[in-house]
Amino acid sequence: MADLYLKALESERRSLWATARLKGLPKDSPERVRIAQIDADIAAHKAKAKTPKP
């Protein structure tokens, strides 16, 4: 089954990253901060998904 939450996060990250690269935004811009937050959310979600269920 498709993980829609993960797909939505990755899609938002790609969109923000493209915007940040196109505009040449600095690391402390709101878009770049959101990208870092999304990266953390993706990592946490993947770690939770790998945890075996008892």
ModelCIF file with pLDDT and N, C-alpha, C, O atoms, coordinates in Angstrom:
data_MODEL
#
_entry.id   MODEL 
#
_entity.id                         1 
_entity.type                       polymer 
_entity.pdbx_number_of_molecules   1 
#
_entity_poly.entity_id                      1 
_entity_poly.type                           'polypeptide(L)' 
_entity_poly.nstd_linkage                   no 
_entity_poly.nstd_monomer                   no 
_entity_poly.pdbx_seq_one_letter_code       MADLYLKALESERRSLWATARLKGLPKDSPERVRIAQIDADIAAHKAKAKTPKP 
_entity_poly.pdbx_seq_one_letter_code_can   MADLYLKALESERRSLWATARLKGLPKDSPERVRIAQIDADIAAHKAKAKTPKP 
_entity_poly.pdbx_strand_id                 A 
#
loop_
_entity_poly_seq.entity_id 
_entity_poly_seq.num 
_entity_poly_seq.mon_id 
_entity_poly_seq.hetero 
1 1  MET n 
1 2  ALA n 
1 3  ASP n 
1 4  LEU n 
1 5  TYR n 
1 6  LEU n 
1 7  LYS n 
1 8  ALA n 
1 9  LEU n 
1 10 GLU n 
1 11 SER n 
1 12 GLU n 
1 13 ARG n 
1 14 ARG n 
1 15 SER n 
1 16 LEU n 
1 17 TRP n 
1 18 ALA n 
1 19 THR n 
1 20 ALA n 
1 21 ARG n 
1 22 LEU n 
1 23 LYS n 
1 24 GLY n 
1 25 LEU n 
1 26 PRO n 
1 27 LYS n 
1 28 ASP n 
1 29 SER n 
1 30 PRO n 
1 31 GLU n 
1 32 ARG n 
1 33 VAL n 
1 34 ARG n 
1 35 ILE n 
1 36 ALA n 
1 37 GLN n 
1 38 ILE n 
1 39 ASP n 
1 40 ALA n 
1 41 ASP n 
1 42 ILE n 
1 43 ALA n 
1 44 ALA n 
1 45 HIS n 
1 46 LYS n 
1 47 ALA n 
1 48 LYS n 
1 49 ALA n 
1 50 LYS n 
1 51 THR n 
1 52 PRO n 
1 53 LYS n 
1 54 PRO n 
#
_struct_asym.id          A 
_struct_asym.entity_id   1 
#
loop_
_ma_qa_metric.id 
_ma_qa_metric.mode 
_ma_qa_metric.name 
_ma_qa_metric.software_group_id 
_ma_qa_metric.type 
1 global pLDDT . pLDDT 
2 local  pLDDT . pLDDT 
#
_ma_qa_metric_global.metric_id      1 
_ma_qa_metric_global.metric_value   91.24 
_ma_qa_metric_global.model_id       1 
_ma_qa_metric_global.ordinal_id     1 
#
loop_
_ma_qa_metric_local.label_asym_id 
_ma_qa_metric_local.label_comp_id 
_ma_qa_metric_local.label_seq_id 
_ma_qa_metric_local.metric_id 
_ma_qa_metric_local.metric_value 
_ma_qa_metric_local.model_id 
_ma_qa_metric_local.ordinal_id 
A MET 1  2 53.00 1 1  
A ALA 2  2 70.00 1 2  
A ASP 3  2 87.00 1 3  
A LEU 4  2 93.00 1 4  
A TYR 5  2 92.00 1 5  
A LEU 6  2 93.00 1 6  
A LYS 7  2 95.00 1 7  
A ALA 8  2 95.00 1 8  
A LEU 9  2 95.00 1 9  
A GLU 10 2 96.00 1 10 
A SER 11 2 97.00 1 11 
A GLU 12 2 96.00 1 12 
A ARG 13 2 97.00 1 13 
A ARG 14 2 97.00 1 14 
A SER 15 2 97.00 1 15 
A LEU 16 2 96.00 1 16 
A TRP 17 2 96.00 1 17 
A ALA 18 2 96.00 1 18 
A THR 19 2 94.00 1 19 
A ALA 20 2 94.00 1 20 
A ARG 21 2 94.00 1 21 
A LEU 22 2 95.00 1 22 
A LYS 23 2 94.00 1 23 
A GLY 24 2 94.00 1 24 
A LEU 25 2 92.00 1 25 
A PRO 26 2 93.00 1 26 
A LYS 27 2 90.00 1 27 
A ASP 28 2 93.00 1 28 
A SER 29 2 94.00 1 29 
A PRO 30 2 95.00 1 30 
A GLU 31 2 95.00 1 31 
A ARG 32 2 96.00 1 32 
A VAL 33 2 96.00 1 33 
A ARG 34 2 97.00 1 34 
A ILE 35 2 96.00 1 35 
A ALA 36 2 96.00 1 36 
A GLN 37 2 97.00 1 37 
A ILE 38 2 97.00 1 38 
A ASP 39 2 97.00 1 39 
A ALA 40 2 97.00 1 40 
A ASP 41 2 96.00 1 41 
A ILE 42 2 95.00 1 42 
A ALA 43 2 95.00 1 43 
A ALA 44 2 94.00 1 44 
A HIS 45 2 93.00 1 45 
A LYS 46 2 91.00 1 46 
A ALA 47 2 91.00 1 47 
A LYS 48 2 88.00 1 48 
A ALA 49 2 82.00 1 49 
A LYS 50 2 83.00 1 50 
A THR 51 2 77.00 1 51 
A PRO 52 2 75.00 1 52 
A LYS 53 2 70.00 1 53 
A PRO 54 2 70.00 1 54 
#
loop_
_atom_site.group_PDB 
_atom_site.id 
_atom_site.type_symbol 
_atom_site.label_atom_id 
_atom_site.label_alt_id 
_atom_site.label_comp_id 
_atom_site.label_asym_id 
_atom_site.label_entity_id 
_atom_site.label_seq_id 
_atom_site.pdbx_PDB_ins_code 
_atom_site.Cartn_x 
_atom_site.Cartn_y 
_atom_site.Cartn_z 
_atom_site.occupancy 
_atom_site.B_iso_or_equiv 
_atom_site.pdbx_formal_charge 
_atom_site.auth_seq_id 
_atom_site.auth_comp_id 
_atom_site.auth_asym_id 
_atom_site.auth_atom_id 
_atom_site.pdbx_PDB_model_num 
ATOM 1   N N  . MET A 1 1  ? 0.839  -1.181 0.000  1.00 53.00 ? 1  MET A N  1 
ATOM 2   C CA . MET A 1 1  ? 0.000  0.000  0.000  1.00 53.00 ? 1  MET A CA 1 
ATOM 3   C C  . MET A 1 1  ? 0.884  1.244  0.000  1.00 53.00 ? 1  MET A C  1 
ATOM 4   O O  . MET A 1 1  ? 1.927  1.281  0.652  1.00 53.00 ? 1  MET A O  1 
ATOM 5   N N  . ALA A 1 2  ? 0.462  2.228  -0.717 1.00 70.00 ? 2  ALA A N  1 
ATOM 6   C CA . ALA A 1 2  ? 1.238  3.460  -0.832 1.00 70.00 ? 2  ALA A CA 1 
ATOM 7   C C  . ALA A 1 2  ? 1.164  4.269  0.463  1.00 70.00 ? 2  ALA A C  1 
ATOM 8   O O  . ALA A 1 2  ? 0.110  4.370  1.090  1.00 70.00 ? 2  ALA A O  1 
ATOM 9   N N  . ASP A 1 3  ? 2.271  4.824  0.835  1.00 87.00 ? 3  ASP A N  1 
ATOM 10  C CA . ASP A 1 3  ? 2.327  5.668  2.026  1.00 87.00 ? 3  ASP A CA 1 
ATOM 11  C C  . ASP A 1 3  ? 2.094  7.114  1.585  1.00 87.00 ? 3  ASP A C  1 
ATOM 12  O O  . ASP A 1 3  ? 3.027  7.807  1.179  1.00 87.00 ? 3  ASP A O  1 
ATOM 13  N N  . LEU A 1 4  ? 0.850  7.554  1.668  1.00 93.00 ? 4  LEU A N  1 
ATOM 14  C CA . LEU A 1 4  ? 0.481  8.865  1.161  1.00 93.00 ? 4  LEU A CA 1 
ATOM 15  C C  . LEU A 1 4  ? 1.109  10.003 1.951  1.00 93.00 ? 4  LEU A C  1 
ATOM 16  O O  . LEU A 1 4  ? 1.436  11.045 1.383  1.00 93.00 ? 4  LEU A O  1 
ATOM 17  N N  . TYR A 1 5  ? 1.281  9.815  3.257  1.00 92.00 ? 5  TYR A N  1 
ATOM 18  C CA . TYR A 1 5  ? 1.911  10.842 4.082  1.00 92.00 ? 5  TYR A CA 1 
ATOM 19  C C  . TYR A 1 5  ? 3.351  11.080 3.618  1.00 92.00 ? 5  TYR A C  1 
ATOM 20  O O  . TYR A 1 5  ? 3.784  12.223 3.471  1.00 92.00 ? 5  TYR A O  1 
ATOM 21  N N  . LEU A 1 6  ? 4.077  9.997  3.391  1.00 93.00 ? 6  LEU A N  1 
ATOM 22  C CA . LEU A 1 6  ? 5.461  10.105 2.950  1.00 93.00 ? 6  LEU A CA 1 
ATOM 23  C C  . LEU A 1 6  ? 5.538  10.739 1.562  1.00 93.00 ? 6  LEU A C  1 
ATOM 24  O O  . LEU A 1 6  ? 6.398  11.583 1.312  1.00 93.00 ? 6  LEU A O  1 
ATOM 25  N N  . LYS A 1 7  ? 4.658  10.343 0.676  1.00 95.00 ? 7  LYS A N  1 
ATOM 26  C CA . LYS A 1 7  ? 4.642  10.921 -0.669 1.00 95.00 ? 7  LYS A CA 1 
ATOM 27  C C  . LYS A 1 7  ? 4.347  12.418 -0.625 1.00 95.00 ? 7  LYS A C  1 
ATOM 28  O O  . LYS A 1 7  ? 4.942  13.186 -1.379 1.00 95.00 ? 7  LYS A O  1 
ATOM 29  N N  . ALA A 1 8  ? 3.438  12.837 0.247  1.00 95.00 ? 8  ALA A N  1 
ATOM 30  C CA . ALA A 1 8  ? 3.108  14.258 0.367  1.00 95.00 ? 8  ALA A CA 1 
ATOM 31  C C  . ALA A 1 8  ? 4.303  15.051 0.895  1.00 95.00 ? 8  ALA A C  1 
ATOM 32  O O  . ALA A 1 8  ? 4.588  16.145 0.408  1.00 95.00 ? 8  ALA A O  1 
ATOM 33  N N  . LEU A 1 9  ? 5.000  14.501 1.888  1.00 95.00 ? 9  LEU A N  1 
ATOM 34  C CA . LEU A 1 9  ? 6.183  15.182 2.423  1.00 95.00 ? 9  LEU A CA 1 
ATOM 35  C C  . LEU A 1 9  ? 7.266  15.318 1.362  1.00 95.00 ? 9  LEU A C  1 
ATOM 36  O O  . LEU A 1 9  ? 7.864  16.383 1.210  1.00 95.00 ? 9  LEU A O  1 
ATOM 37  N N  . GLU A 1 10 ? 7.516  14.236 0.630  1.00 96.00 ? 10 GLU A N  1 
ATOM 38  C CA . GLU A 1 10 ? 8.551  14.274 -0.392 1.00 96.00 ? 10 GLU A CA 1 
ATOM 39  C C  . GLU A 1 10 ? 8.189  15.239 -1.517 1.00 96.00 ? 10 GLU A C  1 
ATOM 40  O O  . GLU A 1 10 ? 9.062  15.922 -2.053 1.00 96.00 ? 10 GLU A O  1 
ATOM 41  N N  . SER A 1 11 ? 6.929  15.297 -1.871 1.00 97.00 ? 11 SER A N  1 
ATOM 42  C CA . SER A 1 11 ? 6.477  16.215 -2.914 1.00 97.00 ? 11 SER A CA 1 
ATOM 43  C C  . SER A 1 11 ? 6.663  17.668 -2.478 1.00 97.00 ? 11 SER A C  1 
ATOM 44  O O  . SER A 1 11 ? 7.146  18.502 -3.243 1.00 97.00 ? 11 SER A O  1 
ATOM 45  N N  . GLU A 1 12 ? 6.270  17.955 -1.233 1.00 96.00 ? 12 GLU A N  1 
ATOM 46  C CA . GLU A 1 12 ? 6.431  19.320 -0.721 1.00 96.00 ? 12 GLU A CA 1 
ATOM 47  C C  . GLU A 1 12 ? 7.909  19.692 -0.662 1.00 96.00 ? 12 GLU A C  1 
ATOM 48  O O  . GLU A 1 12 ? 8.280  20.824 -0.972 1.00 96.00 ? 12 GLU A O  1 
ATOM 49  N N  . ARG A 1 13 ? 8.754  18.738 -0.263 1.00 97.00 ? 13 ARG A N  1 
ATOM 50  C CA . ARG A 1 13 ? 10.189 19.000 -0.177 1.00 97.00 ? 13 ARG A CA 1 
ATOM 51  C C  . ARG A 1 13 ? 10.770 19.313 -1.552 1.00 97.00 ? 13 ARG A C  1 
ATOM 52  O O  . ARG A 1 13 ? 11.537 20.264 -1.700 1.00 97.00 ? 13 ARG A O  1 
ATOM 53  N N  . ARG A 1 14 ? 10.408 18.516 -2.560 1.00 97.00 ? 14 ARG A N  1 
ATOM 54  C CA . ARG A 1 14 ? 10.905 18.763 -3.910 1.00 97.00 ? 14 ARG A CA 1 
ATOM 55  C C  . ARG A 1 14 ? 10.481 20.141 -4.417 1.00 97.00 ? 14 ARG A C  1 
ATOM 56  O O  . ARG A 1 14 ? 11.272 20.850 -5.039 1.00 97.00 ? 14 ARG A O  1 
ATOM 57  N N  . SER A 1 15 ? 9.243  20.510 -4.149 1.00 97.00 ? 15 SER A N  1 
ATOM 58  C CA . SER A 1 15 ? 8.739  21.803 -4.590 1.00 97.00 ? 15 SER A CA 1 
ATOM 59  C C  . SER A 1 15 ? 9.488  22.951 -3.909 1.00 97.00 ? 15 SER A C  1 
ATOM 60  O O  . SER A 1 15 ? 9.895  23.908 -4.567 1.00 97.00 ? 15 SER A O  1 
ATOM 61  N N  . LEU A 1 16 ? 9.665  22.851 -2.599 1.00 96.00 ? 16 LEU A N  1 
ATOM 62  C CA . LEU A 1 16 ? 10.389 23.891 -1.868 1.00 96.00 ? 16 LEU A CA 1 
ATOM 63  C C  . LEU A 1 16 ? 11.846 23.964 -2.297 1.00 96.00 ? 16 LEU A C  1 
ATOM 64  O O  . LEU A 1 16 ? 12.407 25.052 -2.427 1.00 96.00 ? 16 LEU A O  1 
ATOM 65  N N  . TRP A 1 17 ? 12.457 22.807 -2.516 1.00 96.00 ? 17 TRP A N  1 
ATOM 66  C CA . TRP A 1 17 ? 13.860 22.783 -2.903 1.00 96.00 ? 17 TRP A CA 1 
ATOM 67  C C  . TRP A 1 17 ? 14.053 23.440 -4.272 1.00 96.00 ? 17 TRP A C  1 
ATOM 68  O O  . TRP A 1 17 ? 15.012 24.185 -4.478 1.00 96.00 ? 17 TRP A O  1 
ATOM 69  N N  . ALA A 1 18 ? 13.141 23.164 -5.204 1.00 96.00 ? 18 ALA A N  1 
ATOM 70  C CA . ALA A 1 18 ? 13.230 23.772 -6.527 1.00 96.00 ? 18 ALA A CA 1 
ATOM 71  C C  . ALA A 1 18 ? 13.101 25.293 -6.424 1.00 96.00 ? 18 ALA A C  1 
ATOM 72  O O  . ALA A 1 18 ? 13.839 26.028 -7.080 1.00 96.00 ? 18 ALA A O  1 
ATOM 73  N N  . THR A 1 19 ? 12.180 25.751 -5.615 1.00 94.00 ? 19 THR A N  1 
ATOM 74  C CA . THR A 1 19 ? 11.989 27.192 -5.424 1.00 94.00 ? 19 THR A CA 1 
ATOM 75  C C  . THR A 1 19 ? 13.227 27.822 -4.798 1.00 94.00 ? 19 THR A C  1 
ATOM 76  O O  . THR A 1 19 ? 13.678 28.883 -5.230 1.00 94.00 ? 19 THR A O  1 
ATOM 77  N N  . ALA A 1 20 ? 13.771 27.167 -3.784 1.00 94.00 ? 20 ALA A N  1 
ATOM 78  C CA . ALA A 1 20 ? 14.944 27.702 -3.092 1.00 94.00 ? 20 ALA A CA 1 
ATOM 79  C C  . ALA A 1 20 ? 16.147 27.763 -4.032 1.00 94.00 ? 20 ALA A C  1 
ATOM 80  O O  . ALA A 1 20 ? 16.902 28.735 -4.008 1.00 94.00 ? 20 ALA A O  1 
ATOM 81  N N  . ARG A 1 21 ? 16.329 26.738 -4.855 1.00 94.00 ? 21 ARG A N  1 
ATOM 82  C CA . ARG A 1 21 ? 17.451 26.722 -5.791 1.00 94.00 ? 21 ARG A CA 1 
ATOM 83  C C  . ARG A 1 21 ? 17.285 27.777 -6.878 1.00 94.00 ? 21 ARG A C  1 
ATOM 84  O O  . ARG A 1 21 ? 18.238 28.458 -7.254 1.00 94.00 ? 21 ARG A O  1 
ATOM 85  N N  . LEU A 1 22 ? 16.057 27.898 -7.376 1.00 95.00 ? 22 LEU A N  1 
ATOM 86  C CA . LEU A 1 22 ? 15.786 28.846 -8.448 1.00 95.00 ? 22 LEU A CA 1 
ATOM 87  C C  . LEU A 1 22 ? 16.024 30.285 -7.996 1.00 95.00 ? 22 LEU A C  1 
ATOM 88  O O  . LEU A 1 22 ? 16.587 31.097 -8.730 1.00 95.00 ? 22 LEU A O  1 
ATOM 89  N N  . LYS A 1 23 ? 15.581 30.584 -6.772 1.00 94.00 ? 23 LYS A N  1 
ATOM 90  C CA . LYS A 1 23 ? 15.709 31.942 -6.249 1.00 94.00 ? 23 LYS A CA 1 
ATOM 91  C C  . LYS A 1 23 ? 17.038 32.190 -5.552 1.00 94.00 ? 23 LYS A C  1 
ATOM 92  O O  . LYS A 1 23 ? 17.379 33.337 -5.263 1.00 94.00 ? 23 LYS A O  1 
ATOM 93  N N  . GLY A 1 24 ? 17.795 31.126 -5.277 1.00 94.00 ? 24 GLY A N  1 
ATOM 94  C CA . GLY A 1 24 ? 19.073 31.278 -4.578 1.00 94.00 ? 24 GLY A CA 1 
ATOM 95  C C  . GLY A 1 24 ? 18.891 31.742 -3.149 1.00 94.00 ? 24 GLY A C  1 
ATOM 96  O O  . GLY A 1 24 ? 19.601 32.633 -2.684 1.00 94.00 ? 24 GLY A O  1 
ATOM 97  N N  . LEU A 1 25 ? 17.943 31.141 -2.452 1.00 92.00 ? 25 LEU A N  1 
ATOM 98  C CA . LEU A 1 25 ? 17.629 31.563 -1.084 1.00 92.00 ? 25 LEU A CA 1 
ATOM 99  C C  . LEU A 1 25 ? 18.725 31.168 -0.101 1.00 92.00 ? 25 LEU A C  1 
ATOM 100 O O  . LEU A 1 25 ? 19.341 30.114 -0.258 1.00 92.00 ? 25 LEU A O  1 
ATOM 101 N N  . PRO A 1 26 ? 18.977 31.998 0.911  1.00 93.00 ? 26 PRO A N  1 
ATOM 102 C CA . PRO A 1 26 ? 19.985 31.664 1.923  1.00 93.00 ? 26 PRO A CA 1 
ATOM 103 C C  . PRO A 1 26 ? 19.489 30.547 2.845  1.00 93.00 ? 26 PRO A C  1 
ATOM 104 O O  . PRO A 1 26 ? 18.303 30.215 2.864  1.00 93.00 ? 26 PRO A O  1 
ATOM 105 N N  . LYS A 1 27 ? 20.420 29.979 3.603  1.00 90.00 ? 27 LYS A N  1 
ATOM 106 C CA . LYS A 1 27 ? 20.095 28.837 4.461  1.00 90.00 ? 27 LYS A CA 1 
ATOM 107 C C  . LYS A 1 27 ? 19.097 29.165 5.568  1.00 90.00 ? 27 LYS A C  1 
ATOM 108 O O  . LYS A 1 27 ? 18.408 28.271 6.059  1.00 90.00 ? 27 LYS A O  1 
ATOM 109 N N  . ASP A 1 28 ? 19.012 30.417 5.962  1.00 93.00 ? 28 ASP A N  1 
ATOM 110 C CA . ASP A 1 28 ? 18.113 30.767 7.059  1.00 93.00 ? 28 ASP A CA 1 
ATOM 111 C C  . ASP A 1 28 ? 16.750 31.271 6.574  1.00 93.00 ? 28 ASP A C  1 
ATOM 112 O O  . ASP A 1 28 ? 15.984 31.825 7.361  1.00 93.00 ? 28 ASP A O  1 
ATOM 113 N N  . SER A 1 29 ? 16.447 31.087 5.308  1.00 94.00 ? 29 SER A N  1 
ATOM 114 C CA . SER A 1 29 ? 15.144 31.511 4.787  1.00 94.00 ? 29 SER A CA 1 
ATOM 115 C C  . SER A 1 29 ? 14.063 30.538 5.276  1.00 94.00 ? 29 SER A C  1 
ATOM 116 O O  . SER A 1 29 ? 14.372 29.384 5.571  1.00 94.00 ? 29 SER A O  1 
ATOM 117 N N  . PRO A 1 30 ? 12.816 30.976 5.365  1.00 95.00 ? 30 PRO A N  1 
ATOM 118 C CA . PRO A 1 30 ? 11.737 30.101 5.833  1.00 95.00 ? 30 PRO A CA 1 
ATOM 119 C C  . PRO A 1 30 ? 11.581 28.825 4.998  1.00 95.00 ? 30 PRO A C  1 
ATOM 120 O O  . PRO A 1 30 ? 11.251 27.765 5.530  1.00 95.00 ? 30 PRO A O  1 
ATOM 121 N N  . GLU A 1 31 ? 11.820 28.936 3.696  1.00 95.00 ? 31 GLU A N  1 
ATOM 122 C CA . GLU A 1 31 ? 11.697 27.760 2.840  1.00 95.00 ? 31 GLU A CA 1 
ATOM 123 C C  . GLU A 1 31 ? 12.759 26.717 3.171  1.00 95.00 ? 31 GLU A C  1 
ATOM 124 O O  . GLU A 1 31 ? 12.461 25.525 3.246  1.00 95.00 ? 31 GLU A O  1 
ATOM 125 N N  . ARG A 1 32 ? 13.987 27.161 3.367  1.00 96.00 ? 32 ARG A N  1 
ATOM 126 C CA . ARG A 1 32 ? 15.078 26.234 3.687  1.00 96.00 ? 32 ARG A CA 1 
ATOM 127 C C  . ARG A 1 32 ? 14.905 25.636 5.078  1.00 96.00 ? 32 ARG A C  1 
ATOM 128 O O  . ARG A 1 32 ? 15.259 24.480 5.308  1.00 96.00 ? 32 ARG A O  1 
ATOM 129 N N  . VAL A 1 33 ? 14.363 26.419 6.006  1.00 96.00 ? 33 VAL A N  1 
ATOM 130 C CA . VAL A 1 33 ? 14.087 25.895 7.348  1.00 96.00 ? 33 VAL A CA 1 
ATOM 131 C C  . VAL A 1 33 ? 13.006 24.816 7.262  1.00 96.00 ? 33 VAL A C  1 
ATOM 132 O O  . VAL A 1 33 ? 13.103 23.784 7.927  1.00 96.00 ? 33 VAL A O  1 
ATOM 133 N N  . ARG A 1 34 ? 11.984 25.050 6.450  1.00 97.00 ? 34 ARG A N  1 
ATOM 134 C CA . ARG A 1 34 ? 10.909 24.062 6.270  1.00 97.00 ? 34 ARG A CA 1 
ATOM 135 C C  . ARG A 1 34 ? 11.447 22.783 5.622  1.00 97.00 ? 34 ARG A C  1 
ATOM 136 O O  . ARG A 1 34 ? 11.012 21.684 5.967  1.00 97.00 ? 34 ARG A O  1 
ATOM 137 N N  . ILE A 1 35 ? 12.391 22.920 4.686  1.00 96.00 ? 35 ILE A N  1 
ATOM 138 C CA . ILE A 1 35 ? 13.003 21.742 4.063  1.00 96.00 ? 35 ILE A CA 1 
ATOM 139 C C  . ILE A 1 35 ? 13.710 20.900 5.121  1.00 96.00 ? 35 ILE A C  1 
ATOM 140 O O  . ILE A 1 35 ? 13.592 19.674 5.118  1.00 96.00 ? 35 ILE A O  1 
ATOM 141 N N  . ALA A 1 36 ? 14.433 21.538 6.012  1.00 96.00 ? 36 ALA A N  1 
ATOM 142 C CA . ALA A 1 36 ? 15.124 20.812 7.089  1.00 96.00 ? 36 ALA A CA 1 
ATOM 143 C C  . ALA A 1 36 ? 14.116 20.124 8.001  1.00 96.00 ? 36 ALA A C  1 
ATOM 144 O O  . ALA A 1 36 ? 14.345 18.997 8.440  1.00 96.00 ? 36 ALA A O  1 
ATOM 145 N N  . GLN A 1 37 ? 13.015 20.788 8.286  1.00 97.00 ? 37 GLN A N  1 
ATOM 146 C CA . GLN A 1 37 ? 11.975 20.196 9.127  1.00 97.00 ? 37 GLN A CA 1 
ATOM 147 C C  . GLN A 1 37 ? 11.346 18.987 8.422  1.00 97.00 ? 37 GLN A C  1 
ATOM 148 O O  . GLN A 1 37 ? 11.091 17.961 9.053  1.00 97.00 ? 37 GLN A O  1 
ATOM 149 N N  . ILE A 1 38 ? 11.101 19.111 7.137  1.00 97.00 ? 38 ILE A N  1 
ATOM 150 C CA . ILE A 1 38 ? 10.529 17.994 6.376  1.00 97.00 ? 38 ILE A CA 1 
ATOM 151 C C  . ILE A 1 38 ? 11.503 16.817 6.353  1.00 97.00 ? 38 ILE A C  1 
ATOM 152 O O  . ILE A 1 38 ? 11.081 15.668 6.479  1.00 97.00 ? 38 ILE A O  1 
ATOM 153 N N  . ASP A 1 39 ? 12.800 17.091 6.193  1.00 97.00 ? 39 ASP A N  1 
ATOM 154 C CA . ASP A 1 39 ? 13.807 16.024 6.221  1.00 97.00 ? 39 ASP A CA 1 
ATOM 155 C C  . ASP A 1 39 ? 13.745 15.251 7.538  1.00 97.00 ? 39 ASP A C  1 
ATOM 156 O O  . ASP A 1 39 ? 13.825 14.023 7.547  1.00 97.00 ? 39 ASP A O  1 
ATOM 157 N N  . ALA A 1 40 ? 13.604 15.971 8.640  1.00 97.00 ? 40 ALA A N  1 
ATOM 158 C CA . ALA A 1 40 ? 13.499 15.326 9.948  1.00 97.00 ? 40 ALA A CA 1 
ATOM 159 C C  . ALA A 1 40 ? 12.220 14.503 10.055 1.00 97.00 ? 40 ALA A C  1 
ATOM 160 O O  . ALA A 1 40 ? 12.233 13.399 10.599 1.00 97.00 ? 40 ALA A O  1 
ATOM 161 N N  . ASP A 1 41 ? 11.110 15.044 9.534  1.00 96.00 ? 41 ASP A N  1 
ATOM 162 C CA . ASP A 1 41 ? 9.840  14.316 9.566  1.00 96.00 ? 41 ASP A CA 1 
ATOM 163 C C  . ASP A 1 41 ? 9.910  13.040 8.730  1.00 96.00 ? 41 ASP A C  1 
ATOM 164 O O  . ASP A 1 41 ? 9.397  11.998 9.139  1.00 96.00 ? 41 ASP A O  1 
ATOM 165 N N  . ILE A 1 42 ? 10.542 13.121 7.564  1.00 95.00 ? 42 ILE A N  1 
ATOM 166 C CA . ILE A 1 42 ? 10.688 11.941 6.702  1.00 95.00 ? 42 ILE A CA 1 
ATOM 167 C C  . ILE A 1 42 ? 11.534 10.882 7.392  1.00 95.00 ? 42 ILE A C  1 
ATOM 168 O O  . ILE A 1 42 ? 11.181 9.703  7.382  1.00 95.00 ? 42 ILE A O  1 
ATOM 169 N N  . ALA A 1 43 ? 12.642 11.290 7.990  1.00 95.00 ? 43 ALA A N  1 
ATOM 170 C CA . ALA A 1 43 ? 13.520 10.345 8.688  1.00 95.00 ? 43 ALA A CA 1 
ATOM 171 C C  . ALA A 1 43 ? 12.792 9.677  9.848  1.00 95.00 ? 43 ALA A C  1 
ATOM 172 O O  . ALA A 1 43 ? 12.926 8.470  10.053 1.00 95.00 ? 43 ALA A O  1 
ATOM 173 N N  . ALA A 1 44 ? 12.028 10.447 10.602 1.00 94.00 ? 44 ALA A N  1 
ATOM 174 C CA . ALA A 1 44 ? 11.284 9.884  11.733 1.00 94.00 ? 44 ALA A CA 1 
ATOM 175 C C  . ALA A 1 44 ? 10.213 8.918  11.245 1.00 94.00 ? 44 ALA A C  1 
ATOM 176 O O  . ALA A 1 44 ? 9.999  7.866  11.847 1.00 94.00 ? 44 ALA A O  1 
ATOM 177 N N  . HIS A 1 45 ? 9.555  9.269  10.173 1.00 93.00 ? 45 HIS A N  1 
ATOM 178 C CA . HIS A 1 45 ? 8.495  8.415  9.642  1.00 93.00 ? 45 HIS A CA 1 
ATOM 179 C C  . HIS A 1 45 ? 9.067  7.095  9.115  1.00 93.00 ? 45 HIS A C  1 
ATOM 180 O O  . HIS A 1 45 ? 8.490  6.031  9.339  1.00 93.00 ? 45 HIS A O  1 
ATOM 181 N N  . LYS A 1 46 ? 10.197 7.169  8.417  1.00 91.00 ? 46 LYS A N  1 
ATOM 182 C CA . LYS A 1 46 ? 10.825 5.944  7.901  1.00 91.00 ? 46 LYS A CA 1 
ATOM 183 C C  . LYS A 1 46 ? 11.344 5.072  9.036  1.00 91.00 ? 46 LYS A C  1 
ATOM 184 O O  . LYS A 1 46 ? 11.272 3.846  8.953  1.00 91.00 ? 46 LYS A O  1 
ATOM 185 N N  . ALA A 1 47 ? 11.868 5.687  10.097 1.00 91.00 ? 47 ALA A N  1 
ATOM 186 C CA . ALA A 1 47 ? 12.351 4.924  11.249 1.00 91.00 ? 47 ALA A CA 1 
ATOM 187 C C  . ALA A 1 47 ? 11.188 4.236  11.954 1.00 91.00 ? 47 ALA A C  1 
ATOM 188 O O  . ALA A 1 47 ? 11.310 3.094  12.397 1.00 91.00 ? 47 ALA A O  1 
ATOM 189 N N  . LYS A 1 48 ? 10.066 4.931  12.055 1.00 88.00 ? 48 LYS A N  1 
ATOM 190 C CA . LYS A 1 48 ? 8.894  4.350  12.694 1.00 88.00 ? 48 LYS A CA 1 
ATOM 191 C C  . LYS A 1 48 ? 8.339  3.200  11.850 1.00 88.00 ? 48 LYS A C  1 
ATOM 192 O O  . LYS A 1 48 ? 7.859  2.207  12.396 1.00 88.00 ? 48 LYS A O  1 
ATOM 193 N N  . ALA A 1 49 ? 8.403  3.328  10.540 1.00 82.00 ? 49 ALA A N  1 
ATOM 194 C CA . ALA A 1 49 ? 7.870  2.290  9.643  1.00 82.00 ? 49 ALA A CA 1 
ATOM 195 C C  . ALA A 1 49 ? 8.745  1.045  9.677  1.00 82.00 ? 49 ALA A C  1 
ATOM 196 O O  . ALA A 1 49 ? 8.245  -0.061 9.469  1.00 82.00 ? 49 ALA A O  1 
ATOM 197 N N  . LYS A 1 50 ? 10.048 1.203  9.937  1.00 83.00 ? 50 LYS A N  1 
ATOM 198 C CA . LYS A 1 50 ? 10.963 0.047  9.986  1.00 83.00 ? 50 LYS A CA 1 
ATOM 199 C C  . LYS A 1 50 ? 10.866 -0.727 11.297 1.00 83.00 ? 50 LYS A C  1 
ATOM 200 O O  . LYS A 1 50 ? 11.303 -1.876 11.372 1.00 83.00 ? 50 LYS A O  1 
ATOM 201 N N  . THR A 1 51 ? 10.299 -0.109 12.326 1.00 77.00 ? 51 THR A N  1 
ATOM 202 C CA . THR A 1 51 ? 10.197 -0.770 13.611 1.00 77.00 ? 51 THR A CA 1 
ATOM 203 C C  . THR A 1 51 ? 9.210  -1.935 13.516 1.00 77.00 ? 51 THR A C  1 
ATOM 204 O O  . THR A 1 51 ? 8.049  -1.731 13.162 1.00 77.00 ? 51 THR A O  1 
ATOM 205 N N  . PRO A 1 52 ? 9.662  -3.163 13.832 1.00 75.00 ? 52 PRO A N  1 
ATOM 206 C CA . PRO A 1 52 ? 8.744  -4.310 13.738 1.00 75.00 ? 52 PRO A CA 1 
ATOM 207 C C  . PRO A 1 52 ? 7.634  -4.241 14.786 1.00 75.00 ? 52 PRO A C  1 
ATOM 208 O O  . PRO A 1 52 ? 7.849  -3.844 15.931 1.00 75.00 ? 52 PRO A O  1 
ATOM 209 N N  . LYS A 1 53 ? 6.457  -4.637 14.357 1.00 70.00 ? 53 LYS A N  1 
ATOM 210 C CA . LYS A 1 53 ? 5.315  -4.621 15.277 1.00 70.00 ? 53 LYS A CA 1 
ATOM 211 C C  . LYS A 1 53 ? 5.248  -5.954 16.017 1.00 70.00 ? 53 LYS A C  1 
ATOM 212 O O  . LYS A 1 53 ? 5.411  -7.010 15.405 1.00 70.00 ? 53 LYS A O  1 
ATOM 213 N N  . PRO A 1 54 ? 5.010  -5.913 17.328 1.00 70.00 ? 54 PRO A N  1 
ATOM 214 C CA . PRO A 1 54 ? 4.979  -7.156 18.111 1.00 70.00 ? 54 PRO A CA 1 
ATOM 215 C C  . PRO A 1 54 ? 3.758  -7.989 17.825 1.00 70.00 ? 54 PRO A C  1 
ATOM 216 O O  . PRO A 1 54 ? 3.592  -9.062 18.406 1.00 70.00 ? 54 PRO A O  1 
#
